[in-house]
């Protein structure tokens, strides 16, 4: 089963639901990063999961 690719055009319209900031796509980890909120939202099957309780908290040394 192949994983669906994230459509980078979504970055133009998606914002962090917590901080309302623009998101950064982390292709290596397949996540959307909110720097101010220090959260990483997962992307599953090409769909960003924009729920705070699904996001991973970034540790201090992560960008």
Secondary structure, 3 states (H helix, E strand, C coil): CCCCCCCHHHHHCCECCCCCCECEEECCCCEEEECCCCEEEEEECCEECCCHHHCEECCCCCC
